[in-house]
């Protein structure tokens, strides 16, 4: 059974709040309550949501005044393609279907279905075949898409600039001057079992909570969505963040090779394909040193930001290039030697690491030159009794336990989660007119053990690189955009670059991949300057992709 390192509750907001590992965690956060745990008969039933609610809005973005239609609603998908094909767009079994003929009297024994919540923004008076549509989702696994919806490229933006914990409510939400509505329609999708969506039928968690189960649900949702809104002939992009990038690799392959739906582009933010590169708990997988190597540039960027280096370089990016060369050269060579590394060589590497990441030489030697994420987060600012952030290492917060070996919470998640969840709950009801009498779930109510990390039945650690590679090879025109933050220690940018450069694709297809890095963290959009860059680069990617397709 896989062990998962989790931080409590709604945190680790944007995604990857749980990561599979090979050994025990360094901190024992309480397990989330399973969705199946509370089924008391006296619990008041939620109000059944409407299929959709339509509102109107306007936004000034990228120099354009854009009138748009917002649609908040749910679509229901089946747990298998066969079951899904027997559901109408209203989520009900079609007349004469096997689902209807065999439907048991008790709803809890019916075939499992997922009612998935979404919010779509359509520019008015735009022709479907000329107007791209981009599907957004966060990760977790287990997160809703409240973070991308309210922080990134939608019409509204939660104000979170800075690296400090926000004051409590009232929070500030503004019109998003960097909304992507200038170039694309937008659809924000919540994972099954989150948001206003609900899981129904027999054993629905087993049917929808897993790498393959989840990706198939999203592929079915997208197919249903383009059918309902007549968007089959629109250019299509998918935009996943964190575990959402894991999902995107699988979804792209499913859409293209099982549903005959070519995508124009895949936009990845804070990527992770190969979970053996996770820096949270690599000690449980001895002999695999890639996590230490691929996280080192992020350690260096973080030490630079907090001015913890013995000699502070004047600029970040030239410094990181130097660290990357050291990482793939002397550092990788030293780790590869294992117990053959001499005492003198080990001392030299520890001293160089001290110059690059700021941790004491004695600590680095004791750690055998290998420091995991939690240890770095706890140690970097220990002299100030501070824990460094994980999702965004620019953030800091007081240590919970000065004697702990690693970080026990994420200061960045604690700093902004309340603002996102509070403002969305207000916005969706007040502006989008959806959610009366319902509870919005920012994350799935699940225990750590409920997510099936087996991919195509393979019990080995998760790696979906082959899925994206297959999608690229079967559609050689597919374009990929990789985005990441220098201060992201949940999914380090150098690991994303390594994964992309090691996709099993012909070298000729490498030109289809482009990279964009930001002086921000996992949620690059929480920094205003990075949000503008994200918009400009993604908009250019979409435009250039469509120009190249003509």
N, C-alpha and C positions, 0 to 999 in steps of 0.2 A: 504494500500500500504506500502510495506516495505521501510524503510529508509536505505540508504547505506552510510557508512563512507568511503570516497575515498581520496587518495592523488592524486595530479594532474599527468597527462601524463604517460610516460612510466615507471615510477617508480615502486615501490613496485614490482619490476621486477619479481622475481621468482614466485610470486604468491600472492593470497589473497590480491590484491590491492583493492578489494571491498568486504565488509562483510555485510551480512544482520543483522539488529538490530531491536529492538522493539520500539525505540524512536529516537528523533532527534539527529543528530551528534553534536559533540563538535566543529567541524570545517566545514565550508561550502566551500568545494573545487568546482570549476566550473565543470559542467557536461561535459563529453566527447561528441563530436559531433556524432550524430547517423549516421550509415552507409547509411541510406536512405536520409540524408539531402542534399547531393550534387549529383544531377543527371542532372546537366546542360548539354544541348545538345552540347555545344561547348567545353566541356572538352575532351582533346585528349584521345583516347582509349589506354589502355595498350596493349602491344604486347602479343599475345596468347602464353603461355608457352609451351614448348615441353612436351610430356608425361613423358620423363625421359632423363637424361644425365648421362652417365657412365664415370667415371674417375678411375685412379689407384693410390694407395698410399702405403707407408710402415710406420711402427711405431715400435719403441723399447719400449715394455711395459712389466713390471713384469718379466724381464729377458728373454723375447722372442723377436725375430725379426719377425714381422708379416707383410706379404703382404696382402693387402685388396683391394676390389673393392668398390667404393663409388657410390651410385645411388641417384641422386637428382631428384625428380619428383612429380607428383600429381596423386592422385586417386580420382575419383568422387563417392560420395555415395548419395543415395536417402534419402528422409526425412522419409520414412516408409520402412518396410521390403518388402512390396508388390512392391513399386516403385523401391527399390534397386534391387530386383530380375530381373527387366526388363532392367537393365543397363548392358552393356558389360563392360569388364575390361578397355576398352578405354573411358568409361564414356558416351557412346552414347547409345540411346535406341536400343535394339536388334530388328531385323526384326520381324514384326508381333506383337510387344508388344503393350499394351494399351497406353503406353506413346507415342509411335509413331503414333498410330491411332488417338489419341485424342489431339495431339500436336497442340496448337493454333498457329496462324500465328505470333503473337507477343511473342518474347522470354520471356518478362517480365511477361507474363501470364502463362508460362509453369509451370509444377510441380516443386517445389523447389529442388535444389540439392546443394551439397557442394563439391567444388573442394579443397581437402585437400593436403597441401604440406608436404613432408617428405624427410628425408635424411637417407639412409640405408648404413651400413658398413658391408660387408660380408668378412670374412676371406677366402682367396683363398684356393682351394683344400681341403675343408672340406666337409664331408658327411652331408647332411641335417639332417638325423635322429640322428646323433651324436653331432650335433652342436646346442646349445641353441640359441634362438633369444629373445632379451629383447626389449620391446617397452617402450619408454620414452615420457613423456609429462609433461609440467608445468601446472599451474593452473589459478588463477585469481579470479573468472572466467573471461576469456577474454585475457589471456596471450598466446603468442606464446611459443615455446619451445627453443628459442634462449639461455636462461639462462642455462638449463641443457646441451644443445648441446655444448656450448662453455665453460662451467665451470666445468662440472662434469666428466663423464667417457667416453666421446668421444675421438677421436684421437687428438684433438686440445684443448688447454687450455689458457684462458685469464689470464694473470698474474695480480693478485689483492691482493697479500699477504699484511697484515697490516690492520690497522683500520683507515686509513686516506683517505681523498678525493684524488683520483688519479690526477696527472697532465694531462692536455689536450693532445690531439693527438700530436705525434704518440704514440699509445699504443703498448703493447707487447703481442704477441701470440706465444706459444711454442708448440712443440710436447708434447703430454700428456704421461708422463712416467707411469701414473696411469690409462690409458685407460682400460676399461673392455673387450677390444677385445681379451685379452689373454684367456678368458673363454666363451665369448658369442658374437654373432653377435648383432648389435645395430641398432635400428630404432628410429629416433627422429621425432615425429609427431606434427604438428601445428594444433591447434584448428580451426574448421571452422570459416572463416572470419579473419584469421590472417596469417602471413607469406606471401608466394606467393599464398596462397589459396584464393578463392573468393566464395561468396554466389551468387547463380543464381536462377532465376525463381520468382514466386509469393510469397511474404511475407517470404523470406528465414530466416530472423532473428527469426521470431516466430517458424519456423520449426526446428531450430538448437540451439537456445540459451536458454537453460534451463537444469536443472539437468538431467531429463530423456531424453530429446531430444539430448543433448550433448553426454551422455553416449552411447546411441544407435548409434550415428554417429561413435564414436570411435570403438564400437564393430563391426559395418559393415566395417569400414576401416580395422581392423585387419583381419577379415574374407577374405576380398578382397586381402589384401597383401599376406597372406599365400597361397592363390590360385594362384596369379600371379607369385610368386616366388617359388612355390612348397615346402612350409614349413609346410604343415599340420602335418607331422609326426616329426617335430622338437620339442624339449622341449621348452616351452613358459613361459616367465615371463613378468610381467608388472611393470613399475617403474614410480610412480606418485609423484609429489612434491606439497605440500600445497593443494589448491583446487584439484590438480591432485590426491590426496589421496581420496578425496570425490568421484571423478570420478572413481577411481580404485575400490572402494567398489561396485559401481553399475555395472561397466563394467565386473568385475569378475563374478557377479551373472548372467548377461545377457549372457556372453559367455558360461558359463557352463550349464545354465538351459534353454536357448532359442536357442543356436547355437551348442550345444553338443560339445563344445570345452573346455576340462578340461585344466586349467592352472597348471603348476608345482609350481609356487610361485608368490606372490604379494609383491613387495618391496615398502615400504611407507617412504617418506621423508617429515618431517615437517607436521605431520598429523592433520587433523581436520575432524571429522565425525559429531559431534553434535554442531551445531552453537549456542546453548544456552550457551555454555561454553566460547564464545568469550569475551575477556577481553577489547575490544575496547570500548564498550558502554553497560555495564551490568546494569547501573542504570535504563535503560528503561524497565527492567524486574524484578521489585522488588520482593523479596522473594526467588529468585534463587541466592544463594551466591556461587555456584560452581566456577564461573569465577574468583572471588577474591581468592579463595582457590588454584585453580590449577595454577594460575599465580604467586603465592607467591614465589615458589622456583626460578623462573626466575628473579623476582625482586631481590631476595637475591644474585643470581649469578652475576647480573649486578652491584649491589652495591659493591660486593666483587671485581669485575674486576676494577672498578673505584676508589677503596679504599675510599669508603664513609661510611664505618662501624665504629662505635665507637671503637671497638676492632677488628683488622683484623685477621681472622683465617689464619693459614699458608697454608692450602690446600683446594681446592674447594669442592671436592666430599664428604669428611667427613662432611664438613659444610652443604652441601645441604641435606645430610641424616638427620641431626639434624633439619633443617628447615622443611623437609617433615614430620617428626614426630610431630612437633609443628603444622603444617598445618592441618593434619588429626585429631589431638587431641584438644588441647586448643583453637586454632583459630577457627576451624569448630564449636566447642561447643559454643564459644562466639557468633559467627554470628547467630547460630541457635536460640539463646535465643531472638533475636530481641530486642524489647523494655523492656523485662524482665531483660536484662543485667544490673547489678548494676553499679553505678558510679565507685566503687572501682575496680570491675572486668574489666571494660572497661579501666581504667587507667593502670592496670597491663598488659593487652594485648597490649595496645598502646606502653608501654615501651619495651615490648619484641619485637614488630614489629620494633621499632626503632633500636634495636640491630641487627635485621636480615636484614632490607632493607634500613636503613640509613635515612629515612625521619624523620623530626622533630616530636616529640610527639604531640605538639600542632596541627600540620597539620593533623596527623592521627586521633586525637580526633575530629577535625572539620569535617573530612571526614567520621566519624562514623565507623572507622576501615576498610573502603572500598575505595580502590583507583583503578581507572581504568587505562588502559594502557597509554592513552594519558596524563593523569595527572602525572603518574610516570615518563614518558619520559621527561615531561617539568620540573618537580620539582627536580629530583635527583641531577642535576648539575646546578641548578638555581643560586647558589652562584658564578658560573663561567660564567653566561650568555650563557649556552650551553643547547641544546636539545639533549637528548639521542636517539639513533636509535631504530627503531621498529623491522625491519627484523633482524637486528644484533645489539644488544645493546652495543657491544664493540665500535661502531662508535658514534661520537658526531659531532655536528655542531652548528653554532651560532643560537640563538633564532631569529625567524622572528619577533615575537611580544612579548616583555618582559611581557606584561600585560595579555597575553592569558592564559586561564585556562589549556589548554592541548597543546600537540605537534601539529604543523601545517604542518610538512613535515617529511620525513624519511631521516636522514643524510646518512644512509648506501646505500639506493637506489640512492640518488643523487651522491654518491661517485663513483659508478661503472657502472651505466647504460650506460653512453656514451661509455665506453670501450667495453662493450658487443655488443651493437648495431652497433658500428662503425666497429669493427673487423669482425663481422659476415657478414655485407654487403660487406666487402672487400674479405673475405675468400670464400663466396659462389659464387661470380662472378669470382674471379681470379683462385681459385683451383678447385672448383666443376663445373665451367663453366655454371652456371645456374643463370638466373635472368636478363639477358640483356633486357633493355626496360621495366622492371617491378619495382614496388615499393614493398619493404618488409615491412609488418606491424608487429611491435613487439607486438602490442596489438590490440584487436578488436576496430573498430571505432563505439562505442556504447555508449548510455546514460546509466546511472545507472539503469533506470527502465526497461530495455529491457531483463534482465535475469529472467527467470521463476524459482523461487526457490521452487515451489510446487513439491513434490516428490510423485509419484503414486497418484497424485490428492490431497494429504494431504496439507491443507493450513497452518498447524502448522510449527514451525521453523524446518529448515533442520536437519535431523539426518539419516545418511545412515548406521549406525552400523548394522541394521538388514539385510541389503543386504550382507555385508561381512559375517555375521554369517550364512546366508542361503547358501552362496557359500562354506563355510567351512563344514557345515553339509551335504550338498549334495555331497561334495568331501572331505571326511575325511583325505585325503592325502595332501590337499592343505597346503602349508607352507607360513607363513607370517613373514616378517621382518620389524620392525619399527625402523626408524632412526630419530634422532632429535638433535638440538643444544641447549646447556644450555642457550645461549644468544638470543634465538628466542622469541620475545614477540608477534609475529603475531599468532603463533601456539605453545604455550608453551609445552615443553617436558613432564611435569607432567600431562598435560591434555591428551596427547596422551596415556600415560601409563594408566591413569584412564579409558579412552574409551575402550582400548583393554581389560582391566581386568573386564569390565562390558559388554562385548559382550554377547548376549543371546545364548551361546553355552554350551554344556556339559563340565564339568571340564576336562574331558579326552582330549579335543581338545586344551586346553590351552598350552599344550606342543608343539603345532605346531607354536607358536608365540615366536619370539626372539626380543630382544631390543638392540639398540646400540646408545649411547649418545656421543656427541662430544663437545669440548670446542670451539664452533663456533656458528653461528647464523642460520637463516632460510635456507640460502644457505650454508650448512656446508662446501662445497667444495671451498669457496673463501679463506680459510686458508689452506696452503699447507700441514701442518701436518694432518689436518682433512681429506683432500682429499685422502691422502695415506691410512688413516684408513678406509675411506669409501670404497675405492677399495678393500682393503684386506678383509674387513668384507663381502661385497656383493659377492665377488668372492668365499669366503668360503661358504656363504649361498647357492649359486648356486651349487657348487660342492657337498656339503653335501646333498642338496635336491635331486640331481640326484643319488647320491650313495644310498640314502634311498629308492628311487623309484625302484631300481633293485631287 
